[in-house]
Amino acid sequence: ENKHFRPEYCTGDKFTRFPKEDKIINDLENHWIQMRFDEKYAKDKQPLWGHEYTKHGICCKSLYDQRAYFLLAMRLKDKLDLLTTLRTHGITPGTKHTFGEIQKAIKTVTNNKDPDLKCVQHIKGVKELNEIGICFNQAADSFHDCRHSNTCDETDTTKTLFR
């Protein structure tokens, strides 16, 4: 087994939008907010959820259908509770921390496996934490090390903003 394999962009049935009356939409809107999109467009087209399912969910289709994939993702998000984990380690919105400090905090809930920390630079010279990737095996019952996207400064000589 390749430790750094990340299930993404597999072949199979694409995302099927959930009907507007489906209860899962309320759950997804509370747990997996489509913030980058206009509210009406987000509700009608469900672009973020479609993207995530197409990128990762299809790879798990032998174990989880579309609905089960999203229910599992929401359950894992709540179980890991990364915001509380970061806060417990003094990493709060508006503060800056080294890559190592952020990684160490996340590793306390991933059985010491590396997350994939993704950064962006909205202000020149300021790296900002944008996304935290947690990698699981296909059955999502154990963690494994993520491949690093190398978008953050991993040298620990500079600090990354957590907004």
C-alpha positions, -999 to +999 in steps of 0.1 A: +000+000+000+013+034-010+013+055+022+010+088+003-019+077-019-047+102-018-079+090-034-089+116-060-103+119-094-115+083-099-138+073-126-175+066-120-209+081-117-207+119-112-223+139-085-261+140-085-276+171-070-297+165-039-333+175-043-342+208-026-365+190-001-338+165+009-330+168+047-293+163+039-291+197+024-298+214+057-271+193+073-246+201+045-254+238+047-246+237+084-215+215+082-200+221+047-209+256+038-205+267+002-192+302+011-176+311-022-209+310-040-241+331-041-267+315-019-292+308-046-266+294-070-251+273-042-285+258-033-295+251-069-262+239-084-244+226-052-210+233-068-187+227-038-204+194-028-203+183-065-166+192-067-157+174-035-177+143-045-162+142-080-127+147-066-128+123-036-162+106-031-163+086-064-131+069-052-150+054-023-181+043-042-174+006-036-179+013+001-201+044+002-228+057-021-230+095-025-253+100+004-232+078+027-201+096+016-214+130+027-228+117+060-195+101+067-176+133+058-198+154+081-194+128+109-156+128+106-155+166+105-175+168+138-154+140+154-121+157+146-133+192+155-102+209+142-111+244+153-113+232+189-081+213+185-063+244+172-078+266+199-066+241+226-031+246+212-033+284+213-040+287+176-068+311+174-081+334+146-059+363+140-027+347+153+004+336+135+021+303+140+049+282+124+041+253+101+054+229+128+032+243+155+001+240+134+010+205+122+018+193+157-016+205+169-034+187+141-014+155+146-028+152+181-061+141+165-047+121+135-028+094+154+004+114+147-001+113+109+008+143+088-020+166+076-018+185+043-017+222+052-026+245+024-017+281+024-026+311+002-011+346+000-038+373-001-014+400+012+021+401-003+045+383+019+019+369+043+011+332+040-024+323+054-037+289+063-064+281+038-072+244+042-063+214+063-064+181+046-067+149+067-060+116+049-077+083+056-076+049+041-104+042+016-127+028+044-120+060+064-113+039+095-076+048+099-054+078+092-024+079+070+002+106+062-009+131+036+013+142+008+022+178+014+010+203-012+040+226-004+019+258-004+030+267+031+064+277+043+075+245+060+109+258+072+095+272+104+114+304+099+082+324+091+048+323+107+015+315+090-016+335+097-047+317+109-077+338+101 
